[in-house]
Amino acid sequence: MVMSIHVPSQPHVFFCVLLTITSAMNVPETDNVLPHSSSPLEQDILIKNILLTHDPNGCFLDSELLLCAMENIMCHTTSEIRVPDLYFDAMARKIVRDIEVVGSQEPLGLIIHKISREILCKCSVEGDSHTRTMVLFDMLRNYRWDAKVVLVLAAFATCYGQLWLLMQPCPVNPLAISIAMLKQLPSNFSALRPRFKALNLLAKAMADVAKCIIKFESLPIKDVKLDKETMTVTKSQIYLSAYWVIKSTLTCSSQIRDLTAMKLEQVHSSSITVAAWELLSLVYKLGRICSQLRWQVDVCHQQIEKKLHQKLLDLSKETQVDNQEVLHMLFALRDDTPLIDCSSQKKLEVSELKNKVVICMVSKPEPLPIEELLFLVQQTYDHPHHNKLERNYEIVWVPIPSSDTWTEVEERSFDFFCNSLPWYSVRQPWLLCSAVVTFIKQKWNFKDEPIMEVLDSQGKVTNSNAIDMALIWGDRAYPFSASVEKKLWEEEKWNLQFMIDEIDSLLTKLVHEGRNLCIYGSQNLDWIREFNYKMKEITNAGLQLEMAYVGKRNPSEPERNILATIDLEKLSGSLSFTKIHLFWRRLESMKRSILRLGKTANTDHILGEVAALLEMDAENGQGWAVMGSGSSMEIVRLQGARLMDCLNLFSVWGKNVGKLGLVGAVKSAVEPPALPGHRCQSRVRPFAEGLIDETEVCNECKRPMEKFVLYKCDTRE
């Protein structure tokens, strides 16, 4: 019977006709193209034959990355205009470079070349497609199911990509047109557009099925067991899906061979329509296979997620011998080398963290504002105390995207910071199981702000967020547990040394030398000028005092202008714009840290001082200053008119500096006199070297106490 088919001029109409034909016509029984054309018994026999060719030996490759490379080739071959994306192309090249075949003596390129050659050779000889498909299965016997499928697709993509290059018009690729002429290919392929469209549709359908297989293979079924029935049904579908994808690539490759041998008079023949119909029938079949497999894999995924989440909860409550099982469940379910040393780019196993405190730095792909990130690196990696710890702890960066899928911007950000930070990082954070991400969000309470979850050497959480500890004390906070945080605050003293810490090297040096120091802030440039003029009058009178402007919280452009003016007019010293940000960020960390301990500004002296500083900063227009020296706990904090009144009284309190010190002298002038009825207190201290130089303050009126020498009979003699 001769069939006459009219090809409509509109491609989409053509495909509607073809899809109608596929539903109305029978397909040859030999190829079993449609799902209902093979019996359950035949499918069982097919599965057994497929399994006879399956003998994995540990060969492993990143199938998802290789599939991305294959899809990139197919993206270039679509008829739509593609806007060049330099980043996309650079990432595609990097993806291919990063793919390695673990456990194989042959490089990836050679493996793909051998498969391509096998496919083209089998297409050029007689034989049914089933036999040729089984030959490929036997060739790929040592690989997992996802690797089998993706390697064959990659080989097909290279063949199709070479054909597409030859089809390019002369202005685009003169070399391609020259080779096409030697092969005597038609100069006009417009009549073949439906066939190429069908090839692209089939390539997409094969890739969709491959993604389902990859998703199943990436499930941690070794660590979390599936129900037996679910496992059996899903694996059977995986075997059949892999079979039909590989078989479809043979059909595609056969048509590619026919296209390269096509003569001009064959371009407009009815065989073109029949060939396109054959491809679309496979698109239809693979579409049904993909729908069924996707549903089945989703069932497996839901089971795994539920069981995995419960297992993580159980592990967090149990006492472990070490941290290996916890870290394996968090990071290594889908990757045997889930970590990377950002400094050396070396891939690491979780065993690298055995017997160490692990700080999981959970954040978005852009972890912190760059200034805070640099300070955190300084506190944890460049801190003077760091070398004394002999690498007893490691920070592991765990980036979590804003949604369930990674955006291009997030990938760029991760790539940048993963090559910049001195810590460890999850190597491919998009491979983290969604149950792990859910556990981190729910159990570790990760929202949007970065947290540093601390796991001890047994994998037990000892601090739900140590980021404030790290910003305040750096490595001195090791092992960063909540109990250590409480102990540090019990021992801490409020002084300029603690306030400045290592934020600025010059100020740190002045503090360590015990110099008198005044830090101040204001957003009013006129006030800053007036304040500095008065301070210069005081220093010119002989008072040794260093000045430093520390700006305000969240500095912006006005602070940059103020800093420029201070520097230009040489008014005083100052912190840099970045260090101003860090100074106030560290004060905020102090406040949060103490509040977590359940303290209040009324019951905790340091919290009261920190809160007062943060409140003064919030009061726009009013200048303020804090004066003190070195590690002395004697600090005076003044603001606005009271500060200026104090400076105007220098003639009164200046003569007491030598006796009471700077802070004592200022306090004697600005603080109210003793209350009526205040009873003088006295304290007797045993003599000790240097005691006479210290200043004692009355607990009731907070004024300096006078010192006397008391001689007492020694009754021991």
Secondary structure, 3 states (H helix, E strand, C coil): CCCCCCCCCCHHHHHHHHHHHHHHCCCCCCCCCCHHHCCHHHHHHHHHHHHHCCCCCCCECCHHHHHHHHHHHHHHCCCCCCCCCHHHHHHHHHHHHHCCCECCCCCHHHHHHHHHHHHHHHHCCCCCHHHHHHHHHHHCCCCCHHHHHHHHHHHHHHHHHHHHHHCCCCCCCHHHHHHHHHCCCCCCCHHHHHHHHHHHHHHHHHHHHHHHHHHHHCCCCCCCCCCHHHHHHHHHHHHHHHHHHHHHHHHHHHHHHHHHCCCHHHCCCCHHHHHHHHHHHHHHHHHHHHHHHHHHHHHHHHHHHHHHHHHHHHHHHCCCCCCHHHHHHHHCCCCCCCEEECCCCEEECHHHHCCCEEEEEEECCCCCCHHHHHHHHHHHCCCCCHHHHCCCEEEEEEECCCCCCCCHHHHHHHHHHHCCCCCEEECCHHHCCHHHHHHHHHCCCCCCCCEEEEECCCCCEEECCCHHHHHHHHHHHCCCCHHHHHHHHHHCCCCHHHHHCCCCHHHHHHHHCCCEEEEEECCCHHHHHHHHHHHHHHHHCCCCCEEEECCCCCCCHHHHHHHHHHHHCCCCEECCHHHHHHHHHHHHHHHHHHHHCCCCCCCCHHHHHHHHHHHHHHCCCCCEEEEEECCCCCCEEEEHHHHHHHHHCHHHHHHHHHHHHHHHHHHHHHCCCCCCCCCCCCCCCCCCCCHHHCCCECCCCCCECCCCCCCCCCCCC
